[in-house]
């Protein structure tokens, strides 16, 4: 089964989908990827979504207010992603999308152990991570949505 997203977080005990993440290397791919992410979230009844590039992190929440993903899934924030990944890669090391997917997956996996809102300059991002993303990951299992081919 092919997926339209790159990383999935499932609740440990029920395997319920907590979060899906789409990773893109180029910022100019965001608008098309956003449409697809919203459709995937709605189709899977997934409450949270992330769209990540080396420069941008967008966070989405399905409000379950409509059958139309464009209306139901809302972008709750767009943030500078560079501080999140600065110790994990350099732009020169990212040669392909699967490489960056692995970086983002590692970041998500390590978030429960490494997150500290006190060390983040962007307090709104810290609030979104602490309120929405961290609880989903802390009670879930992070994995690639499909095999990565480099």
Secondary structure, 3 states (H helix, E strand, C coil): CCCCCCEEEEECCCCCEEEEEEECCCHHHHHHHHHHHHHHHHHHCCCEEEEECCCEEEEEEECCCCCCHHHHEEEEEEEECHHHHCCCCCCCCCCCHHHHHHHHHHHHHHHHHHCCHHHCCCHHHHHHHHHHHHHHHHCEEEEECCCCCC
